[in-house]
Amino acid sequence: MEREQVDAALVQPGDPLFVAAVTRDVSARARLARELPGESVLLMFPDQMTAARALSDGKLGTVPGWQSDQDAAITYGGLLIDPLSLDVTWNGVPLRLTKLERAVLMHLAEPPIRVWSYERLYHAVWGGVWLGDTSVLHATVKRLRRKLRSGGATVFLESVRGVGFQLRSDDAGLGEQPPAVSAG
């Protein structure tokens, strides 16, 4: 049996995929993120050397700031999301979120922290087919941002123009921080 036939037999339509893409083209990245099905994982690298280093050093599974097991609470800095009790707290203080707000935040906080395309997030939270209208997503994210700010959270929902949303943190040591520049 040919390799393509084996791959086609193992992957069913709608199955999540693991894709590592090497490109500096931002439009290609956005297009790929939009076209991947449901719960797929997309790793993007600017060049082959960076991709090879990241894929071979075994550090992809260790992202500072979060810890998670299936059905266990998800933590990201001071944020705690318990999918079993449906509690969401920031540094121990409960955040009063709606079912939709909690679901959006829970998906964005799932490790590894990544950009969620509008389509992927809509499918994960609402469970339906996304028809291209981002208004319901933006309205939910707007309410969620307001509640996180009023709760004093230093995590925020970053918009990735034309692609979707990503959970980020203002705290040192969480999320991706820019490299230090030394004067000298």
C-alpha positions in Angstrom: 0.0 0.0 0.0 1.3 3.5 -0.9 2.1 6.0 1.9 -0.7 8.3 0.7 -3.2 5.5 0.8 -2.1 4.6 4.4 -2.4 8.3 5.4 -5.8 8.6 3.8 -7.0 5.5 5.5 -5.9 6.7 8.9 -7.2 10.3 8.7 -11.0 10.7 8.4 -12.7 13.9 7.3 -13.0 16.3 10.3 -10.2 14.6 12.3 -7.9 17.0 14.1 -4.4 17.3 12.5 -1.0 18.1 13.7 0.7 20.4 11.2 4.1 22.0 11.4 4.5 24.8 8.8 7.6 26.5 7.8 7.0 29.9 6.2 7.6 33.6 6.8 4.5 34.5 4.7 1.9 35.9 7.2 -1.0 35.4 4.7 0.0 31.8 4.2 0.0 31.3 8.0 -3.5 32.9 8.3 -4.9 30.9 5.4 -3.6 27.6 6.9 -5.0 28.4 10.3 -8.4 29.1 8.8 -8.4 25.9 6.8 -7.5 23.4 9.4 -10.3 21.4 10.9 -11.6 21.6 14.5 -9.1 20.7 17.2 -6.1 20.6 14.9 -2.7 21.8 16.2 -0.7 24.2 14.1 3.0 25.0 14.8 4.5 27.7 12.7 8.2 28.3 12.2 10.0 31.1 10.2 12.7 28.7 8.9 13.8 25.1 8.8 16.5 25.5 11.3 14.1 26.8 13.9 11.6 24.1 13.1 14.2 21.3 13.4 15.5 22.7 16.7 12.0 23.0 18.2 10.8 19.6 17.1 14.0 17.8 18.2 14.7 19.4 21.7 11.6 17.9 23.4 10.5 21.3 24.9 7.3 21.8 22.9 5.2 20.2 25.7 6.6 22.5 28.4 5.1 26.0 28.2 5.7 28.2 31.3 2.6 29.3 33.0 0.2 26.4 32.5 -0.4 22.9 33.7 -3.3 20.7 32.6 -4.5 17.1 32.6 -7.6 15.8 30.9 -10.6 16.7 33.1 -8.3 18.6 35.5 -8.3 22.3 36.2 -6.5 24.5 33.7 -4.2 27.1 35.2 -2.5 30.0 33.5 -0.8 32.3 35.9 -3.5 33.3 38.4 -6.3 32.1 36.2 -7.9 28.8 37.3 -10.6 27.1 35.2 -12.1 24.0 36.6 -14.1 22.2 33.8 -15.8 19.8 36.3 -17.1 22.4 38.8 -17.4 25.1 36.1 -15.6 27.5 38.5 -13.3 30.2 37.0 -11.2 32.3 39.4 -8.4 34.9 39.2 -6.0 34.6 42.1 -8.7 32.8 44.1 -11.4 35.4 43.4 -14.4 34.0 41.5 -15.2 35.4 38.0 -18.9 35.4 37.2 -18.9 34.2 33.6 -21.6 32.9 31.3 -21.5 29.4 29.9 -20.3 30.9 26.5 -17.6 33.1 28.1 -16.4 30.2 30.2 -16.2 27.9 27.2 -14.3 30.5 25.1 -11.8 31.2 27.9 -11.4 27.4 28.6 -10.5 26.7 25.0 -8.1 29.6 24.7 -6.4 28.5 27.9 -5.9 24.9 26.8 -2.3 24.0 26.5 -0.5 24.6 24.3 -1.5 28.3 24.2 -2.0 29.1 20.6 -4.0 31.3 18.2 -7.5 29.9 17.7 -9.0 30.7 14.3 -12.5 32.1 14.3 -13.9 28.9 12.7 -12.1 26.6 15.2 -13.2 28.6 18.2 -16.8 28.9 17.0 -17.0 25.1 16.3 -15.5 24.3 19.7 -17.8 26.6 21.7 -21.1 26.7 19.8 -20.7 23.3 18.1 -22.2 24.5 14.8 -20.9 25.3 11.4 -19.4 28.7 11.2 -20.8 30.8 8.3 -18.1 33.5 8.4 -19.9 36.0 10.7 -17.5 37.0 13.5 -20.0 39.2 15.3 -21.1 36.6 17.9 -17.4 35.7 18.7 -16.5 39.4 19.0 -19.5 40.1 21.3 -18.6 37.2 23.6 -14.9 38.1 23.7 -15.8 41.8 24.4 -17.9 40.8 27.4 -15.2 38.3 28.6 -12.4 41.0 28.3 -14.5 43.4 30.4 -15.1 40.8 33.1 -11.4 39.8 33.2 -10.3 43.5 33.5 -12.9 44.1 36.3 -11.6 41.1 38.1 -8.1 42.4 38.0 -6.8 39.7 35.7 -3.5 40.3 33.9 -4.3 37.8 31.2 -6.1 39.1 28.2 -7.6 38.0 24.9 -5.5 39.2 22.0 -7.1 39.6 18.6 -5.1 38.3 15.7 -6.4 40.3 12.8 -8.2 38.3 10.2 -7.4 35.0 12.0 -8.8 34.7 15.5 -7.9 35.1 19.2 -5.1 34.1 21.6 -4.8 34.1 25.4 -1.9 36.3 26.5 -0.5 37.5 29.8 1.1 40.7 31.1 2.9 38.7 33.9 6.6 38.1 33.5 7.3 34.4 32.8 3.9 33.6 31.2 3.3 33.5 27.6 5.9 34.5 25.1 8.0 37.4 26.1 10.2 39.4 23.7 13.9 38.5 24.0 16.0 40.8 26.1 18.2 43.3 24.2 21.6 44.0 25.8 23.2 47.4 25.3 26.6 47.1 24.4 
